[in-house]
């Protein structure tokens, strides 16, 4: 079975930095893309950044120039380097993977349990 495990969340002051990681494990045949979404209380989950297995990144406008997504295909791992953090970045950050687990199954989206990021003085 496929699992996504996030790590790296925590409490940081405005202007600080955090680095999130997400490792996919289990039966994995191929990963099309991985990414990060976030959700604050009372708000809908929103896209933060995605990256394809070929290394093509995509960012939402609010984090461009501050966040950098990267991946390690050999370890089925994606990272999110977050710099110049703002209070409005406070949310639970969720890892997402679009992957095929075996020859007999289609591509399917998997989600991690989330990691809390809090930006506050």
Buried (B, 14 or more C-beta within 10 A) or exposed (E): EBEBBBEBBEEBEEEEEBEBBBBBEEEBEEBEBBBBBBBBEEEEBEBBBBBBBEEEBEBBEEBEEBBBBBBEEEEBBBBBBBBEBEEEBBBBBBBBBBBBBEEEEEBEEBEBEBBEBBBEE
